[in-house]
Amino acid sequence: MLIKKPSDIPTREITPEGAYLNRRTFMRAGIVAGTVLATGWTYEKLNGRSDSVTATQQPPVLKDFVAAPVAPTTATGTTAPTTNAVAQVDPNLTNGFRTVEAQTPFANITNYNNFYEFSTGKESVAYAARNFVAAPWTVAIEGLVRKPKVFDLDELLKISPPEERVYRMRCVEGWSMVIPWAGMSLSKLLDRVEPLSGAKYVAFQTLVDPARMPNQRHQVLKWPYVEGLRMDEAMHPLAILASGLYGRQLPPQNGAPLRLVVPWKYGFKGIKSIVKIQLLAEKPPTTWNDFGADEYGFYANVNPLVDHPRWSQATELRIGDLKKRETLMFNGYAEQVASLYAGMDLRANF
Amino acid sequence: MKDARFAKFVVLVNSLVPLAMLGYDASQHRLGANPVEYLIRTTGMLALVFLILSLAITPARKISGWNSFSHFRKMLGLCAFFYGLLHFSSYFIFDRSLSLKSTWDDTFARPFILLGMTALLVMVPLALTSTNGMIKRLGAARWKKLHRLAYVAGAAGAIHYFLLVKADTGQPLAFSAVLILLLGYRLANAYLPALRRKPVIAR
């Protein structure tokens, strides 16, 4: 009978116990490290973080821009409260042109954007738009005007040098910013083309170019993005065409090279990268209203009393704060614009 | 068995990876322009992911025949509850400013909040009865029946997410599709006898 004894295995081939345990420990450490890396990668991916890189690049300084005298800023970059003396001499505080509230930092304004043409992730837009070149650029102005014209961007910007407008911006989602825009009153451009008396509405259109605006390959919304204002709204001095912010050219993610800013309305009315403006007799279709007419009205005036069907509009989170604040009627511009809507039922015309 | 303990350890460590990354990002001020929204969105997404993972365990076990999968189910379910609690807490602290009344009002004013609350509350009894002792006390059959509520939590959570987004419904729809697949597998398994694994009879 042949019974193999353990000693049949040559001693040199037996792995010493210590080495065996070491190899096992080593493999286990490898498994832990590998799975942790994979989990971390998945986490970043699901968060949309892996394709968002904070844009730190500063766009070129805006031509002909003269910053308005601003209230002194503190070391942290927040605007110090102005004295009553300043408030009395500065007419910009009564016409709403420049709020003295703390301005939202440049990094936040340029890295938290709703611009679905590039991405539906607010923190992914800056990265998705990094290669967007807004030149050459033309803006066609047509419809019920005496002098229709296709403006070259530079020519359009020369109509009036950019002025500083520090506006509150309230997004329909419930957050807000204070943005130092540079731009000109829309009325100055409209005056130039001489609207006909039949013109009751102004319609705006964003560029359609899926090669440059990659998310236009997906029909998240109907492209082109379109917006509209009533003629009297468009002629209001607070309504501007912005070409810059913080004294620099508008970055792509904020609507380069030219966007609408209507500070008493929800942010989605501020159509970006405008290529066409039409003056019309009838109310034009608008993108979000088409998407959900019960949720997004044509007027879209900021109104804390009329809730979005799915969430309250009574409060907002100012970017940079941790606590919400009350939302103001017409975003705090009631004094300047409430008369535009006198006698209108703002609940029906939301 | 030592390997099972190690596998559990690996799952636990990985379950805590998102929490660690979230904490690290917060300490480095890397939560973006709106840290509150980031925190609420991320914890909610994690709750949903872990809920789906815990619901995937049984199908994965049956299909692969690898029974040790079941060791992870309790841990993944508890993680879903834990991230759900974090999600609710960040909403309660920051969005509702710690006001019970405003939380109550908001719950009944907004259907999607009500659905989220439902998902979380449904998970409470599941978390409380997750111990082996509770399984024994309830009896396996009753315990199993009770824990089918996990599907209610999953469905409520997915609809809650769907109702929140403005236009890009891709991610909530993907979560819903996976949930429907998992639920569909279970229903098919229960009602289509042909799909059931036939017991192998030893000769």
HADDOCK unambig.tbl for C-alpha pairs under 7 A between the chains (distance, minus, plus):
assign (segid A and resid 32 and name CA) (segid B and resid 10 and name CA) 5.94 0.50 0.50
assign (segid A and resid 35 and name CA) (segid B and resid 14 and name CA) 6.93 0.50 0.50
assign (segid A and resid 36 and name CA) (segid B and resid 14 and name CA) 5.56 0.50 0.50
assign (segid A and resid 36 and name CA) (segid B and resid 17 and name CA) 6.78 0.50 0.50
assign (segid A and resid 39 and name CA) (segid B and resid 14 and name CA) 6.36 0.50 0.50
assign (segid A and resid 39 and name CA) (segid B and resid 17 and name CA) 6.99 0.50 0.50
assign (segid A and resid 40 and name CA) (segid B and resid 17 and name CA) 6.51 0.50 0.50
assign (segid A and resid 40 and name CA) (segid B and resid 18 and name CA) 6.77 0.50 0.50
assign (segid A and resid 43 and name CA) (segid B and resid 18 and name CA) 6.40 0.50 0.50
assign (segid A and resid 47 and name CA) (segid B and resid 42 and name CA) 6.94 0.50 0.50
assign (segid A and resid 108 and name CA) (segid B and resid 33 and name CA) 5.06 0.50 0.50
assign (segid A and resid 112 and name CA) (segid B and resid 33 and name CA) 6.13 0.50 0.50
assign (segid A and resid 120 and name CA) (segid B and resid 168 and name CA) 6.59 0.50 0.50
assign (segid A and resid 220 and name CA) (segid B and resid 167 and name CA) 6.38 0.50 0.50
assign (segid A and resid 220 and name CA) (segid B and resid 168 and name CA) 6.13 0.50 0.50
assign (segid A and resid 310 and name CA) (segid B and resid 110 and name CA) 5.83 0.50 0.50
assign (segid A and resid 311 and name CA) (segid B and resid 110 and name CA) 6.34 0.50 0.50
assign (segid A and resid 319 and name CA) (segid B and resid 33 and name CA) 6.34 0.50 0.50
assign (segid A and resid 319 and name CA) (segid B and resid 34 and name CA) 5.90 0.50 0.50
assign (segid A and resid 320 and name CA) (segid B and resid 33 and name CA) 6.95 0.50 0.50
assign (segid A and resid 322 and name CA) (segid B and resid 36 and name CA) 6.91 0.50 0.50
assign (segid A and resid 322 and name CA) (segid B and resid 94 and name CA) 6.57 0.50 0.50
assign (segid A and resid 323 and name CA) (segid B and resid 94 and name CA) 6.27 0.50 0.50
assign (segid A and resid 323 and name CA) (segid B and resid 97 and name CA) 6.96 0.50 0.50
